[in-house]
């Protein structure tokens, strides 16, 4: 009959943070070799998952809803462990690979900003935003930032506008893998804030182009600001590593 010490040895060794990180890195390397494509992992630099206005605002928005607040903490450690080995943000859709007991695929569908909400945001921000660079850097007045982050009618999605799915066996609507990806979006917005506008299917340059459009003087200012926007966007590559195409004239942004 086995003694007490031998029974303890039958239990698997608990995985440390470093072990989980190495496991995730191995899986990422294997996938990259197998599929011949680079992955886009999410790396949390320190204890704080996000560091900039846009990343912080994304996470704050999620955490203020009771639907998400109680479940999100399960994903923080997964993200910090480097378990989100691939995360891609496209219009209305986020796809990710998360390393856990197995490798899981997470898909998050995000509804576009309702057109009337976007028009209201543009109208309320008119004359208060001078450039795309200023917008993406989060260097705006407190009132404008509060308007963009407004619950229900701001730029950030509500739980009703988010659909979650994961291939793991957990039947919960928000498993720890989904929670890790939701935080991962915030971390990604730290480095590429324009992706929020891509995800919500709106054009950030429209906030500037429409500024002050209600008067003759305002229209002249809007033209001047739009011209400056072109110069601003050429500098975004150096600031954010982005390549933002100029907004097309004469076409309405679809909601």
Residue pairs with C-beta under 8 A, 6 or more apart in sequence:
15 23
17 77
17 80
17 81
20 81
20 82
20 83
20 99
21 81
21 82
23 99
24 41
24 81
24 82
24 83
24 85
24 99
25 82
25 85
27 85
27 99
27 103
28 39
28 41
28 85
28 86
28 99
31 39
31 85
31 86
31 97
31 103
32 38
32 39
39 85
39 86
39 97
40 86
40 87
40 88
41 82
41 84
41 85
41 86
41 87
42 79
42 84
42 87
42 184
42 187
42 188
43 82
43 187
44 79
44 80
44 187
45 51
49 55
49 59
49 76
49 79
49 80
49 183
49 186
49 187
50 56
50 58
50 59
50 186
50 187
50 189
50 190
51 190
52 138
52 189
52 190
52 193
53 137
53 138
53 145
54 136
54 138
54 189
54 190
54 193
54 196
55 186
55 187
55 188
55 189
55 190
56 186
57 145
57 148
57 149
57 156
58 156
58 185
58 186
58 189
58 196
59 183
59 186
60 149
61 149
61 151
61 154
61 156
61 157
62 68
62 69
62 72
62 182
62 186
63 69
63 72
64 151
65 158
65 159
67 159
68 159
68 174
68 182
71 172
71 174
71 179
72 174
72 179
72 182
72 183
73 179
74 174
74 175
74 176
74 179
75 176
75 177
75 178
75 179
75 180
75 181
75 182
75 183
76 179
76 180
76 183
78 84
78 98
78 100
78 176
78 177
78 179
78 180
79 180
79 183
79 184
79 187
83 98
83 99
83 100
83 177
83 180
84 96
84 97
84 98
84 180
84 181
84 184
85 97
85 98
85 99
86 95
86 96
86 97
87 94
87 95
87 96
87 181
87 184
87 185
87 188
88 94
88 95
88 96
89 185
89 188
89 192
89 195
89 198
89 199
90 198
90 199
91 112
91 198
91 199
91 201
92 109
92 110
92 111
92 112
92 199
92 200
92 201
93 107
93 108
93 109
93 110
93 199
94 106
94 107
94 108
94 110
94 181
94 185
94 199
95 105
95 106
95 107
95 108
96 105
96 106
96 107
96 108
96 181
96 184
97 103
97 104
97 105
97 106
98 104
98 105
98 106
98 166
98 177
98 180
98 181
100 168
100 176
100 177
101 168
102 168
104 166
104 167
104 168
104 177
105 166
105 167
106 164
106 165
106 166
106 167
106 177
106 178
106 181
107 164
107 165
107 166
108 162
108 163
108 164
108 165
108 178
108 181
108 182
108 185
109 162
109 163
110 157
110 161
110 162
110 163
110 199
110 200
111 157
111 161
111 162
112 200
112 201
112 202
112 254
112 255
113 121
113 155
113 200
113 201
113 202
113 255
114 255
115 254
115 255
117 153
117 154
118 202
118 206
118 253
118 255
120 153
121 147
121 148
121 153
121 154
121 155
121 207
122 206
122 207
122 210
123 210
124 147
125 144
125 147
125 148
125 207
125 211
126 210
126 211
126 212
126 213
126 214
126 218
127 211
127 212
127 218
127 221
128 140
128 141
128 143
128 144
128 211
129 135
129 140
129 144
129 207
129 208
129 211
130 208
130 211
130 225
130 228
131 208
131 225
131 228
131 229
131 232
132 204
132 205
132 208
132 229
132 232
132 233
132 236
132 244
133 232
133 235
133 236
133 239
134 140
134 232
135 204
135 207
135 208
136 193
136 194
136 204
136 236
136 239
136 240
137 193
137 239
138 145
138 193
140 148
147 154
148 154
148 155
149 155
149 156
151 158
152 158
155 196
155 197
155 200
155 202
157 200
164 173
164 174
164 178
165 178
166 175
166 177
166 178
168 175
168 177
170 176
170 177
174 182
185 199
188 195
189 195
189 196
191 240
191 241
192 240
192 241
192 242
193 240
194 204
194 236
194 240
194 242
194 244
197 203
197 204
201 253
201 254
201 255
202 253
202 255
203 247
203 253
204 244
205 226
205 229
205 233
205 244
205 246
205 247
206 247
206 253
208 222
208 225
208 226
208 229
209 222
209 225
209 226
209 229
209 247
210 222
211 218
211 221
211 222
211 225
212 218
212 219
212 221
212 222
212 225
213 219
213 222
230 246
233 244
233 246
236 242
236 243
236 244
237 243
